[in-house]
Amino acid sequence: MTSVAEPERSLGRASGSEFDQATGVTSEGPHAYRAELPQKWRVGGGINGGLVLAVAARALGAELDGSPFAVTAHYLSASRAGVATVRTKALKRGRSLSTGTASLLQADKATGELRERVHLLGTYGDHSRLDGEVRTSAVPPDLPPLDECLPIDGASIVTHMDVMDRTEIRYDPSCLGWLKGKPSGRGVMQGWVRLADGRDPDPLSLLFVVDALAPVAVDFGLPGWCPTLELTAHVRADPAPGWLRVRHSTRNFAGGLLEEDAEVWDSAGRLVAQSRQLAKAPKP
Amino acid sequence: MTSVAEPERSLGRASGSEFDQATGVTSEGPHAYRAELPQKWRVGGGINGGLVLAVAARALGAELDGSPFAVTAHYLSASRAGVATVRTKALKRGRSLSTGTASLLQADKATGELRERVHLLGTYGDHSRLDGEVRTSAVPPDLPPLDECLPIDGASIVTHMDVMDRTEIRYDPSCLGWLKGKPSGRGVMQGWVRLADGRDPDPLSLLFVVDALAPVAVDFGLPGWCPTLELTAHVRADPAPGWLRVRHSTRNFAGGLLEEDAEVWDSAGRLVAQSRQLAKAPKP
């Protein structure tokens, strides 16, 4: 399993995109894929959860021959840079939608035993076959123009946030009070987002984007670690090329947990993805 | 598997509650439970999805020795009244939270082959161990008092809606314009809810309650069948006894699909559950 010196990224696009390289998986026989989680998607001591989700979701897309419509991930242990195995299982193959599971595993450093990092349950299909009617009543986030929004310098906040260099994020300045000790207390985080490698968004990359902003807890003045227990994303359309507008918010911060809702709007003004996660709140 | 004449409802409470009877499961050895889906929870030709979810979730709670914190269900085929088997699997057993899957199966009438009805992925724990801090910024739905809200008569709308007699629902009259051909077009459905058997809510029954109201699509004048593809519920606290306030809404009705968000507030004014589902929209 570890003998492939230069694994063929058979299911990552040969686009030169670092996102596709990082999420590329190689078939290793029925229902098994090999991946390699790169160091440069690191966050703290582990690998960014959104990236790990996208890796497993790509393998599940190969198993089910489709794009993600609804994907749920439960995070079971922290992923590390290096080799990973994804095991997939189809539960139902339908005419328009198919459902299955994916389990991403890595060998434990000490014992060599395979440990599950993330477990996915997802339904996949073909977004191009959806009808074109859009009755969306939600409105896009009220964001200042791109050139009035600001990047944040990861290095000034925490160490080993390599993943921050994998995206370009321009935050709404009204969400950045926390950097100066003046969080807004609204529980909102929003901005413009694209992959740093210039790759345009697609249903797979949206699974990463829904969890790419700084956690909303910072807007309450709680800048600690917010581990995701569960994240569910609905990808509702193939996104148009270009910058995405992303809004995160929370309304139920209680009992040491918070939900975090994300909306992703594409450059054509379509609400292309919605997600909700349940995360542990940082200690006040 | 079918030889138990009067199955001991070992994991349904001996409370006389028809909800507990209907969701009761009997252990049949490691990781396997027997259930019986009663006809009186029927909706159209199948069994109500929320009830089926609660059955599988009860078995998963037995496997993981906890109450549901975050549960996702993907619906794979229509459940029928009669015997069902639930197979459970623990993915992780943690100190405070454990994660696992549950699969509810029934024998196909024609072939006898086991077919999966619903597949669950869930994280369970102990709500009484959560800290007591509540910073919830969401506000309860603005509902008229209970005695100004109205039941709807299922029999006048569709046949075989036995499940409607299993709950008492008092709808906000502003959401009932659709019954007179004047839907509000807001995509909102809200009201007061309790189980008809008088059983007080708990984390398990909230998994049923989050999908108990009429689908929000009726508020667009689309009263057809809205099959759920995926539903994720977060149960955030042990609910206080009494009536629940439930609000459903949708903001992204597009491409033949819609999300449906639900909030459940208990009698003490706590937001005890949130859910989101992805459903197929009825044909206009």
HADDOCK unambig.tbl for C-alpha pairs under 7 A between the chains (distance, minus, plus):
assign (segid A and resid 70 and name CA) (segid B and resid 230 and name CA) 6.98 0.50 0.50
assign (segid A and resid 76 and name CA) (segid B and resid 92 and name CA) 6.72 0.50 0.50
assign (segid A and resid 92 and name CA) (segid B and resid 76 and name CA) 6.72 0.50 0.50
assign (segid A and resid 121 and name CA) (segid B and resid 121 and name CA) 7.00 0.50 0.50
assign (segid A and resid 130 and name CA) (segid B and resid 255 and name CA) 5.11 0.50 0.50
assign (segid A and resid 130 and name CA) (segid B and resid 256 and name CA) 6.56 0.50 0.50
assign (segid A and resid 131 and name CA) (segid B and resid 255 and name CA) 4.68 0.50 0.50
assign (segid A and resid 131 and name CA) (segid B and resid 256 and name CA) 6.02 0.50 0.50
assign (segid A and resid 132 and name CA) (segid B and resid 255 and name CA) 5.37 0.50 0.50
assign (segid A and resid 133 and name CA) (segid B and resid 254 and name CA) 5.64 0.50 0.50
assign (segid A and resid 133 and name CA) (segid B and resid 255 and name CA) 5.33 0.50 0.50
assign (segid A and resid 134 and name CA) (segid B and resid 253 and name CA) 6.45 0.50 0.50
assign (segid A and resid 134 and name CA) (segid B and resid 254 and name CA) 4.20 0.50 0.50
assign (segid A and resid 134 and name CA) (segid B and resid 255 and name CA) 6.18 0.50 0.50
assign (segid A and resid 135 and name CA) (segid B and resid 252 and name CA) 6.86 0.50 0.50
assign (segid A and resid 135 and name CA) (segid B and resid 253 and name CA) 5.22 0.50 0.50
assign (segid A and resid 135 and name CA) (segid B and resid 254 and name CA) 5.57 0.50 0.50
assign (segid A and resid 136 and name CA) (segid B and resid 251 and name CA) 5.69 0.50 0.50
assign (segid A and resid 136 and name CA) (segid B and resid 252 and name CA) 4.26 0.50 0.50
assign (segid A and resid 136 and name CA) (segid B and resid 253 and name CA) 5.11 0.50 0.50
assign (segid A and resid 136 and name CA) (segid B and resid 254 and name CA) 6.13 0.50 0.50
assign (segid A and resid 137 and name CA) (segid B and resid 251 and name CA) 4.98 0.50 0.50
assign (segid A and resid 137 and name CA) (segid B and resid 252 and name CA) 6.23 0.50 0.50
assign (segid A and resid 138 and name CA) (segid B and resid 251 and name CA) 4.94 0.50 0.50
assign (segid A and resid 138 and name CA) (segid B and resid 252 and name CA) 6.44 0.50 0.50
assign (segid A and resid 230 and name CA) (segid B and resid 70 and name CA) 6.98 0.50 0.50
assign (segid A and resid 251 and name CA) (segid B and resid 136 and name CA) 5.66 0.50 0.50
assign (segid A and resid 251 and name CA) (segid B and resid 137 and name CA) 4.98 0.50 0.50
assign (segid A and resid 251 and name CA) (segid B and resid 138 and name CA) 4.94 0.50 0.50
assign (segid A and resid 252 and name CA) (segid B and resid 135 and name CA) 6.86 0.50 0.50
assign (segid A and resid 252 and name CA) (segid B and resid 136 and name CA) 4.25 0.50 0.50
assign (segid A and resid 252 and name CA) (segid B and resid 137 and name CA) 6.23 0.50 0.50
assign (segid A and resid 252 and name CA) (segid B and resid 138 and name CA) 6.43 0.50 0.50
assign (segid A and resid 253 and name CA) (segid B and resid 134 and name CA) 6.46 0.50 0.50
assign (segid A and resid 253 and name CA) (segid B and resid 135 and name CA) 5.22 0.50 0.50
assign (segid A and resid 253 and name CA) (segid B and resid 136 and name CA) 5.11 0.50 0.50
assign (segid A and resid 254 and name CA) (segid B and resid 133 and name CA) 5.64 0.50 0.50
assign (segid A and resid 254 and name CA) (segid B and resid 134 and name CA) 4.21 0.50 0.50
assign (segid A and resid 254 and name CA) (segid B and resid 135 and name CA) 5.57 0.50 0.50
assign (segid A and resid 254 and name CA) (segid B and resid 136 and name CA) 6.14 0.50 0.50
assign (segid A and resid 255 and name CA) (segid B and resid 130 and name CA) 5.10 0.50 0.50
assign (segid A and resid 255 and name CA) (segid B and resid 131 and name CA) 4.67 0.50 0.50
assign (segid A and resid 255 and name CA) (segid B and resid 132 and name CA) 5.37 0.50 0.50
assign (segid A and resid 255 and name CA) (segid B and resid 133 and name CA) 5.32 0.50 0.50
assign (segid A and resid 255 and name CA) (segid B and resid 134 and name CA) 6.18 0.50 0.50
assign (segid A and resid 256 and name CA) (segid B and resid 130 and name CA) 6.56 0.50 0.50
assign (segid A and resid 256 and name CA) (segid B and resid 131 and name CA) 6.00 0.50 0.50
